Amino acid sequence: MVFQHKTSTGRVYNLHSQTVKLKGSGLKQTIYYFSPKKGKYAIDELPAGYKIIHSRRTGLPLLKKG
């Protein structure tokens, strides 16, 4: 089951995780993002040490360490 978050406006977003290679240093980093669609990078649970916040400007969900 994909981890989903429902915003105050009623829209449902799915949490995704992807490992990307940074251009300058070539290091690999895991990124997390929300999307209204279930993609191939969708994950089942919230990563340990993260919490969900909402952007003040757009109202979209974001992950924050803490």
N, C-alpha and C positions, 0 to 999 in steps of 0.2 A: 504494500500500500504506500503510495507516494505521500510525503509530508505536505499537507496543505494548510494554508492560512487564509482566513476570511477577514477582509478589511471592514471598517465601519460602514463603507458604502455598499457592502454585500458582495463584492467581487472576490473570487477565490483564486489564489495564486499557489503554484507548485514550486517547491524548493529544488534547485539543481546544484550540482557540484561538478567542477571540471578542473583538471590539472593543465596549466598552460606554461609555456616556456617564455620567460621574459626576454625581450629583444636585446637590451643592453648587456646584461650579465650572463644570459643563457641559463639562469637558474630556473628550476621548476617551482611553481606556486599553485596552491589549490584556491580556486575562487568559488564563491557561493552566490547564487542569484535566484530571484523569484521570476516566474513566468506564468502567464495565464494558461499556457498549453503544457501538456505533459510531454517532455522530450526524452531523448535517450539518456540524458545525464541526470534525470530526476532521482532523488534520494529518498529513503524511507524515514529518516529521523533527523531531528535537529542536532547539529554537531555539538559535542560537549564543550562547555565554556562559552557558548554563544546565546544571545537572546534576540528577540524580534523587536525592532522599533519601526516607527513610521516616519517617512520624510515629511518635514513641515511644509515644504513647498508643493510636493506632488501627492502626498498621502500614500505613496507606495511603500510596501514593506521592505525592510533592510535587515541584515544581520549585523550585530555588534558584539564584539568580545566583551565578556563581563558577566 
